[in-house]
Amino acid sequence: MRDVRSRLLGDVGVLRIKEFSDGVQNDFPAEMKKLLMHHLQGIVIDLRGNTGGVSDAATLAACELDPAALPEL
């Protein structure tokens, strides 16, 4: 089961992150890429019910939004 899923709500993309597992660093960019193929007015990152997880996975997912912010891990 993937921990990141995406969907469209009109012209808004929604990324749902269930848990920050090791798979997030692969799933997040893939789902983001699918959303960016559409003409979006915005993106919502839905963390409701997120159970936490691996802090490096959370950091890497956030850095997909701003690659310049990538820390040395």
NORFEN-V605345 format. One record per pair of residues at least 4 apart in sequence whose C-alpha atoms are under 8 Angstrom apart, sorted by sequence separation. I is the first residue (numbers start at 1). GAP is how many residues later the second one is. If there is no record, write none. Layout:
BEGIN
i gap
I GAP
I GAP
END
This chain:
BEGIN
i gap
8 4
9 4
20 4
23 4
24 4
25 4
26 4
27 4
28 4
29 4
30 4
31 4
32 4
33 4
34 4
36 4
53 4
54 4
55 4
56 4
57 4
58 4
59 4
60 4
61 4
62 4
63 4
66 4
8 5
9 5
19 5
35 5
63 5
7 6
8 6
63 6
6 7
7 7
63 7
6 8
7 8
6 9
5 10
6 10
60 10
4 11
5 11
59 11
4 12
5 12
3 13
4 13
3 14
4 14
3 15
4 15
3 16
15 16
3 17
15 17
56 17
3 18
3 20
4 20
2 21
3 21
5 22
13 22
4 23
3 24
4 24
2 25
6 25
5 26
6 26
4 27
8 27
13 27
6 28
7 28
11 28
12 28
15 28
17 28
6 29
11 29
12 29
13 29
14 29
15 29
16 29
17 29
18 29
11 30
12 30
13 30
14 30
15 30
16 30
17 30
18 30
20 30
11 31
12 31
13 31
14 31
15 31
16 31
18 31
19 31
20 31
12 32
14 32
18 32
19 32
20 32
21 32
22 32
25 32
29 32
17 33
18 33
19 33
20 33
21 33
24 33
28 33
19 34
20 34
23 34
24 34
20 35
22 35
25 35
29 35
21 36
25 36
28 36
20 37
24 37
20 38
END
